[in-house]
């Protein structure tokens, strides 16, 4: 099922309305910037590099905007991961580890970026490990609840409820003030 923004983008692309496509892209950029930033921060620890790679991710997204065949969020996160991994391969300064290994590793401090690590630490201070993993896998890695069902062997609806309760619990905590707009 497509969201409102996906439908607007698809409509603008079909009409060939470049101005509308650019306006929708700006909305997408503003809406997803932090998410793409955090996704890249899992792999990179220099803030300026993260910002550059985040912008590179959006540039690649815009260059391929007419080829989007999945959710915008999933598409952007896939681009961001690939951009970060390509940067690291190019720099030869990091042994690539699968996301699953990182997320299943009990000590999230192996993530190199301070901001990402602080967020995960703040989540862990309030939530259970399973709740933190579900949030990270859904929000940062872009996994659907159906995909998480296969990992946790829990129905997707139950995972959705765990996710919603965890978000509410975190928002109600004192640690969430650092992440409010």
N, C-alpha and C positions, 0 to 999 in steps of 0.2 A: 504494500500500500504506500503510495507516494504522499509526501507531506505537501503543505501549502507552498513552500518555497520551491520544491522540486517541480510542482505543477506550473508555477509562475515561470520558472526558468525554461521548462519544456515549451510552454506556450510562446515565450519570447523568441526562443530559438526557431520554432516552426514559422513564426511570422518574419523572421530575419531582422527583428528590431534590435539593432546593436546598442542603441541607447538604453533600452530596457534591460538587455543582458548585462550591460555594465553597471546599471543601478542595482540589479539583483546580485551581481558579483560583489558589489560593495557591502550589501546587506549580509551576504554569506561571510565575507571577510570579517566584518565587525562581530558577527555572531560566533564564529568558530575560531577566531584568532587564539584565544587562551587555550583552547583544547588542542590545537595543532602545536602550539608552543610547548605544552606539557608533554605531548607525545614525543616530541623531539628531545625534550629535556631528559627523557629516560636514557638517552644514549650519549648526549653531549653535555659537557659541563661549563663551557665558556658562554656567558650570556650573549655577547655580540654574535657569536657563531650561531647560537640558537635563534636569535632574531633574524639573521640572514637566511638560515635554512627554513625558517617559518615563512618568510617572504618568498623564497624560492619555491616552496611547496604551493603557495597560492598562485604563483606565476605559472607553474606546471598545470595546476588545476584550470586556470583561465585558458591556457593554450589548448587544453583538451576538453573544454567545457561542453562542446557539442557531442562528445563521446561518452558522456556519463550515462551508465546503464544500471546504477545502483543508487543507494541513498547518498546524498551529498556528504554527510558525516563520514560514512564508511569510505567513500572515495577519497576524501581529504586525508583521513587517517592512514590509509594505505599509501598515499603519496608521501605523507610526512615520514612514515617509517622507512620507506624506500630511499628518500632523500637523505635521511640521517645515516642509514646503513651505507649508502654509496659514499657519503662524505668520509665516514670512518674507514671504509675500505681504501679509499683514495689516500688518506693520511697514514694508513698502516699503523694506527696507534691504539687499536682496540680489537680484542678477540670477540667476534660476534657470538652472542649467546641467544638461544631462542627465547622469545617472549615468555613462553610457558615456563622455562627454567627460572627466569627472573621472577615471575609472578608466583611460582610455587615455592620459591626459596623463602625460608622463614624469616630471614633478615633482609628487609627491604632496603637497608642502607647501602646495598651494593649499587643502587642507582646513583649515577654520578652527579646529577645536578642538585644543588642545595634546595632549590624551590620545590622540585618534584619530591625530593626526600622529605622535606619538611611537611608537605601536604600528606604524604603517606604516613609519616609519624603522627601527625595530628589526627588522621583518620584512625590509626591504630590505638591511639589513646582513648578514643571514645567507642570504637566499634570492635566487633570480633574479627578475627583473621578472615573468616569466610565472607563477612560483609565487606571488608576492605577489598578482598580479591574480586568479588562480584562488581563492586563499583569501578575498580581499575580496569577490569576486563571489559566492562560494558562501556564506560565513558571514554577511557583513554585508548583502548585497543579496538573499540567499535564493535565488539561482539554482540550479537543479538541474544535475547533471553533463550531462544531456541538452541543456539549454539552452546550456551552455558548449561542448558539442560543435559546435553551430552557429556559435559565435563563432570558435573556434580551429581548426575543421576537423580535429579529433582525436577519435577514438572516446571515448565517455563513460567506458568502463572505463579507458582510458589516463589521462584527466583525473582520474578517481578515484584512480588510483595516484600521479599527480603530486602531488595534494592530500595524500594520506596520507604520502608521503615527505617533503613539505615540512613538514608538521606535526611529524613525528618529528625532522626536522633542526632545526627551530626549538626544539622542546622540549629537545633535547640541547645547545643553545647556552646560553651564559651570560646572554643577554638575556632568556630566558624566565622567569627568576626573578621579574621584576617583575609577571608576569601570573598567577602561581600563586596558588591560593586560600590 
